[in-house]
Amino acid sequence: MNSADVQDAVATEVNDRLARATADLQEKYARGKGGVEESVTAPTGSAYKEQQAQEAKESAARKESKEAKRSAQSQKNQVAASEMDMGDDDEDEGEEDYELRQIKEARLKQMKNAHREKLENMGKGHGQFLEIVQDEFIANVTSSPVVICMFFHKDFPRCTIMEHHLNKLAQRHIETKFVKINAEKAPFFVEKLVIRTMPTVVIFLDGVAIDKILGFEELADSMPPGQEDSWPTIVLARLLAAKGGINSKVIVDDDEVEANMQAQMMEMRRKAAMTGMANFDDLDDDFSD
């Protein structure tokens, strides 16, 4: 064999070996993905397990991140909703406070006006039962919106009874001016107002006579025979209120007040008896003062 033949044989051998090596590598890569043994990358292999563990960690991390984001967004939404609710509550409370302030201010203004009116009325002689003369008549019955004037005669006992009740009402009803005039000394107005009965109570509204009470008419109707002169002040008060002479909202029933006081005394006595309280009769003096 010459040298040329030897070279050809060597080249052929080398090519065969390279071909076999290449085939082996291709087969290994086909089985084990890059030269790794199939037993390693199979479901029971260590590489597979590590890969699965890593993927599980990454999946858990992604899930945890999503949960954290959802939780944060939920909390943010709750805070926003809470702030909106608090804002609504603050707004409602603000409206309630404003309305309450308005009511208080209106009430305070009303009280101030009432107090100022009371002082002005008292300056005009309200709160007392004044006796006037004929020359003072016009000035007095026109000085206040509502004036009650009693025409009396000293020889008529019923005039004294009427005076007693009107004096009590004058002290209670500051909104109305109460005056009395001796009919004997005021002939002009007796004639002008057609005064024929003693006593006669005339109600003036803005200086104009609007109604009268003649004697004890409408006052003694509910009284039993023989007690026609014993009617209580509340009867006169209600009659005057019905005729526009006084404010019905401030009428005080003396009998009702007395009855309430008696009821309170009885209740206190009952409680005292239950608790064994001694010397309770001393309280009678306190109520009688």
C-alpha positions in Angstrom: 0.0 0.0 0.0 1.5 3.3 -1.0 1.3 6.5 0.9 -1.7 7.8 -1.0 -3.6 4.8 0.0 -2.6 5.1 3.6 -3.8 8.7 3.7 -7.1 7.8 2.2 -7.6 5.0 4.8 -6.8 7.4 7.6 -9.1 10.0 6.3 -11.9 7.5 6.0 -11.3 6.3 9.5 -11.4 9.8 10.9 -14.6 10.6 9.0 -16.2 7.5 10.3 -15.3 8.3 13.9 -16.6 11.9 13.5 -19.8 10.6 12.0 -20.3 8.2 14.9 -19.5 10.8 17.5 -21.9 13.2 15.9 -24.6 10.6 15.8 -24.0 9.8 19.5 -24.2 13.4 20.5 -27.4 13.9 18.5 -29.0 10.9 20.1 -28.0 12.1 23.6 -29.4 15.6 23.0 -32.5 14.1 21.7 -33.0 12.0 24.8 -31.7 14.4 27.6 -32.1 18.0 26.3 -28.6 19.3 26.0 -26.7 16.3 27.2 -28.5 15.8 30.5 -29.4 12.3 31.3 -33.1 11.4 30.9 -33.2 10.1 34.5 -32.2 13.5 35.8 -34.8 15.5 33.7 -37.6 12.9 34.1 -40.6 13.7 36.5 -38.7 11.9 39.2 -35.4 13.5 38.5 -33.7 16.1 40.7 -33.5 18.8 38.0 -37.2 18.4 37.3 -38.0 18.6 41.0 -35.9 21.7 41.4 -37.5 23.3 38.4 -41.0 22.5 39.7 -40.1 23.9 43.1 -38.8 27.1 41.6 -41.9 27.4 39.5 -44.0 26.8 42.5 -42.2 29.5 44.5 -42.5 32.0 41.6 -46.2 31.2 41.3 -46.8 31.6 45.0 -44.8 34.9 45.0 -47.0 36.1 42.1 -50.1 35.0 43.8 -49.1 36.7 47.1 -48.2 39.8 45.2 -51.6 39.9 43.6 -53.4 39.2 46.9 -51.4 42.0 48.5 -52.3 44.4 45.8 -56.0 43.4 46.0 -55.9 43.8 49.8 -54.2 47.2 49.5 -56.8 48.3 47.0 -59.6 47.0 49.1 -58.3 48.9 52.2 -57.9 52.0 50.1 -61.5 51.7 48.9 -62.7 51.2 52.4 -60.8 54.2 53.6 -62.2 56.3 50.8 -65.7 55.1 51.6 -65.2 55.7 55.3 -64.0 59.2 54.5 -67.0 59.8 52.3 -69.3 58.5 55.1 -67.6 60.7 57.7 -67.9 63.6 55.3 -71.6 62.9 54.9 -71.9 62.6 58.7 -70.0 65.8 59.2 -72.3 67.5 56.7 -75.4 66.2 58.4 -74.1 67.2 61.8 -73.2 70.6 60.3 -76.7 71.0 59.0 -78.2 69.9 62.3 -76.0 72.3 64.2 -76.9 75.1 61.8 -80.6 74.4 62.3 -80.2 74.2 66.0 -78.3 77.5 66.1 -81.1 79.1 64.0 -83.7 77.9 66.4 -81.8 79.1 69.4 -81.1 82.4 67.8 -84.8 82.8 66.9 -85.9 81.8 70.4 -83.4 84.2 72.0 -84.5 87.0 69.7 -88.1 86.3 70.6 -87.3 86.3 74.3 -85.4 89.6 74.0 -88.3 91.2 72.1 -90.8 89.9 74.7 -88.7 91.3 77.5 -88.3 94.7 75.7 -92.0 94.8 75.1 -92.7 94.0 78.7 -90.5 96.8 79.9 -92.1 99.2 77.4 -95.6 98.2 78.6 -94.7 98.5 82.2 -93.4 102.0 81.4 -96.9 102.7 80.1 -98.5 101.6 83.3 -99.1 97.9 82.5 -98.9 95.4 85.3 -101.1 97.5 87.7 -104.7 98.5 87.9 -104.6 102.3 87.7 -107.4 104.7 88.4 -107.7 107.5 85.9 -109.8 110.7 85.6 -111.8 111.9 82.6 -109.1 114.1 81.2 -106.7 111.1 81.1 -109.2 108.8 79.5 -108.3 109.3 75.8 -104.6 109.2 76.4 -104.8 105.9 78.4 -107.1 104.0 76.1 -105.1 104.9 73.0 -101.6 104.5 74.5 -101.5 100.7 74.2 -102.9 98.2 71.6 -105.3 96.5 74.1 -106.8 98.4 77.1 -109.4 97.2 79.6 -111.3 99.9 81.4 -113.7 99.4 84.2 -116.4 102.0 84.9 -117.3 101.8 88.6 -119.4 103.5 91.2 -118.4 103.5 94.9 -121.9 102.7 96.0 -122.1 99.4 94.1 -120.5 96.4 96.0 -120.1 94.4 92.9 -117.7 97.0 91.6 -115.4 96.1 94.5 -115.6 92.4 93.6 -114.8 93.1 89.9 -111.9 95.4 91.0 -110.5 92.5 93.0 -110.4 90.2 90.1 -109.2 92.7 87.5 -106.3 93.7 89.9 -105.1 90.1 89.9 -105.3 89.9 86.1 -103.5 93.2 85.6 -100.5 91.8 87.4 -100.4 88.7 85.3 -101.2 90.0 81.9 -98.6 92.6 81.2 -99.6 92.5 77.5 -102.8 94.4 78.4 -103.3 97.8 80.1 -105.9 97.8 82.9 -107.5 101.1 84.1 -110.6 102.1 86.1 -112.6 105.3 86.1 -115.2 106.6 88.5 -118.4 106.9 86.4 -119.6 109.8 88.5 -116.6 111.8 87.5 -116.6 110.9 83.8 -120.1 111.8 82.6 -119.0 112.5 79.0 -117.6 109.0 78.4 -120.4 107.4 80.4 -122.8 109.0 77.9 -120.5 108.4 74.9 -120.1 104.7 75.6 -123.6 104.2 76.8 -122.6 103.0 80.3 -125.8 101.9 82.1 -124.7 99.1 84.4 -122.2 99.0 87.3 -119.7 97.7 86.9 -119.1 97.8 83.1 -115.9 96.6 81.7 -115.0 98.0 78.2 -112.4 96.4 76.0 -110.5 98.7 73.7 -108.5 97.6 70.7 -106.3 100.4 69.2 -108.4 103.0 70.9 -111.8 101.6 69.7 -114.3 99.9 72.0 -114.9 96.4 70.7 -116.8 94.7 73.5 -118.2 95.0 77.0 -119.0 93.0 80.1 -122.1 94.3 81.8 -122.2 93.7 85.5 -121.8 90.0 86.2 -123.4 88.9 83.0 -121.7 85.8 81.6 -119.8 85.5 84.9 -122.4 84.3 87.4 -124.3 82.0 85.0 -122.5 78.9 86.1 -122.7 79.7 89.9 -125.3 78.1 92.1 -128.2 80.2 93.5 -127.0 82.5 96.3 -123.4 82.4 95.1 -123.6 84.5 92.0 -121.0 86.9 93.4 -118.5 84.1 94.2 -117.2 83.3 90.7 -113.4 82.7 90.5 -111.0 84.9 88.6 -110.5 82.2 86.0 -114.0 82.8 84.8 -113.4 86.4 84.1 -110.0 85.6 82.5 -111.5 83.2 80.1 -114.3 85.7 79.2 -111.8 88.5 78.6 -109.6 86.2 76.5 -112.7 85.2 74.4 -113.4 88.9 73.8 -109.8 89.7 72.8 -108.8 91.4 76.0 -106.0 89.2 77.2 -103.7 86.5 75.9 -105.3 83.1 76.5 -101.9 81.4 76.6 -100.9 82.9 79.9 -104.2 82.4 81.8 -103.6 80.9 85.3 -106.4 79.0 87.0 -106.0 79.7 90.8 -108.2 76.8 91.7 -106.2 74.5 89.4 -103.0 75.7 91.0 -104.4 75.2 94.5 -105.6 71.7 93.5 -102.2 70.8 92.1 -100.5 72.0 95.3 -102.9 69.9 97.4 -102.3 66.9 95.2 -98.5 67.4 95.7 -99.0 67.7 99.4 -101.0 64.4 99.5 -98.3 62.6 97.5 -95.5 63.9 99.7 -97.5 62.8 102.8 -98.0 59.4 101.3 -94.3 59.0 100.6 -93.4 60.3 104.0 -95.6 57.7 105.6 -94.0 55.0 103.6 -90.5 56.1 104.6 -91.3 56.8 108.2 -90.5 60.5 107.9 -91.3 62.4 111.1 -92.6 65.9 111.7 -93.9 66.2 108.1 -96.6 68.6 109.2 -93.8 71.3 109.4 -93.9 71.3 105.6 -97.4 72.8 105.7 -95.9 76.1 106.9 -93.6 76.1 103.8 -96.5 75.8 101.4 -98.6 78.3 103.2 -96.0 81.0 103.1 
